[in-house]
Each structure stands twice: as structure tokens, then as C-alpha cells.
């Protein structure tokens, strides 16, 4: 049931929906945001609270995108990837090397 809106919406809006679902879930599951902030404080003791909050927000955005991508995996074919992935010279060289093996 949760996956239906993701399949209907365009990719950009699916990612936003994933973000809002993740943000809402983290508000309900209050234990996990505290764990994330505590881990950041241990990992980066010299940083300030703004730094931790910024990383936390980016983490929620990323998890939301992962949620959307999980439901959208059936849409992800070679054409889809070519439209959305930036291919640098280095990436193309690595792909060519892998194909030549």
C-alpha cells in the first residue's frame, strides 16, 4: 500500500514523499534521531550543534531518497540511469575496463 503513491508520482515528487515519510517516522520514533546525534557527537567532538543538525537533515533526505528508490526500482532501466547519472571521464573509463574483463 505504501508503494502505490511512489509508483504514480514522478521521480522528483517520489523522492520528496520519501523525505516526508522519513521525517514523519523519525518524529514518531524519537529514539533514532537521538542515536544519530549522539553518534555524530562522538565522531566529531570538535563540531558545533549546527553541524550535527545539518548532517542529521542530510541523513533524512538521503534515507527518503532510498525509500523512494526502493519502490521505484521497477522503473529503473538503462534509459532511466542514462538520464539521471552524471558520467564523468573517469566513470566511463572504469565502465570500459569492467566490460573488457
NORMOJO-V43555 format. One line per field, one symbol per residue. ss: DSSP state (2 for helix, 1 for strand, 0 for the rest). psi: psi as a letter, one per 40 degrees, with the letter a starting at -180 (. if undefined). burial: I if it has 24 or more other ideal C-beta (glycine too) atoms within 12 Angstrom, else O. A space follows every 10 residues. Layout:
BEGIN
ss = ???
psi = ???
burial = ???
END
This chain:
BEGIN
ss = 0022222200 2222222222 2222222202 2222222222 2220000022 2222222222 2222222222 2222200222 2222000022 2222222220 0
psi = ddedddddii dddddddddd ddddddddge dddddddddd dddgdeiidd dddddddddd dddddddddd eeddegaddd dddehhhidd ddddddddde .
burial = OOOOOIOOOO IOOIIOIIII IIOOOIOOOO OOIOOIIOOI OOOOOOOOOO OIOOOIOOII OOIIIOIIIO IIOOOOOOOO OOOOOOOOOO OOOOOOOOOO O
END
